[in-house]
Amino acid sequence: MPDAPAGAPAPPDPLYLATAIEAVLEAGRLQLEFFGRHDLRVDKKGAIDLVTEADLAVERRFRAFIAERFPDHAILAEELGAGDRAARCCWIFDPIDGTTNFAHGLPIFCASLALEIDGVVAVGAIYDPTRKELYTAERGGGAFLNGRRLQVTQAGTLIDALLCTGFHYDVHGTGDEVLHLFGAFVRTARAVRRLGSAALDLCYVAAGRFDGFWEDRLKPWDVAAGALIVEEAGGVVTGLDGSPFAVRNGHLAAANAALHPAMLEVIATARRR
């Protein structure tokens, strides 16, 4: 491997990516054991925010795995909270991104995992077990789908773009705002989709299946891995207001470099109105 440029961060330990891949593949295997079962236990965290016994089983398995391999690492995951925030290394994990789809038997879901080192996401892995698609990235090392390098699209205008978004679980209370922005993009883009998994939405931007993605009120486990995969596929990821992307800020817009400014302009115009 060539030396890193002067001033560039050192590449992460190869064991970290291997661990991320092992973890999401095992998560996918467990997901499929539960998927489609008529006796699947589904509980509510909110009016429309679901958690299944599969979410909990996958997360518990993951936590045991990391505790054995890296006992000094922290974990931030959706269902069971955060660990030691002072740790240099923090694994950010969503045991099932797309839980509502999963609970309804809709095969659009994944496991999403990122490793944050000193506050910077260095490794990401996302696995869709129903399509057997493994997305991976290391900072500075490119993004890949089943070992094939990914590249975002070259679409430069919204009328030529297929976009995607998502709605947060508080959409019943924020529907006017969400639908106003959704409508603004429907009126300017070729088409807009809503699949129900932010992690996969970002992977699809990286893979060139979508040209852009935006969403608000996100959690770190929704976007940490996917944002890195988009960036390593040549895309641009910022906040909805154009601010530098941060995992814990809760909002993002992702696209190729040519399309990204046009998306930000639609967002800014819709918010002014």
Helices and strands as residue ranges (DSSP letters): H 14-34, E 42-44, E 50-52, H 53-69, E 74-77, E 81-82, E 89-97, H 99-103, E 110-117, E 120-128, E 133-138, E 142-145, E 148-149, G 158-160, E 162-165, H 171-186, E 191-193, H 198-206, E 212-215, H 220-232, E 236-238, E 252-255, H 260-272
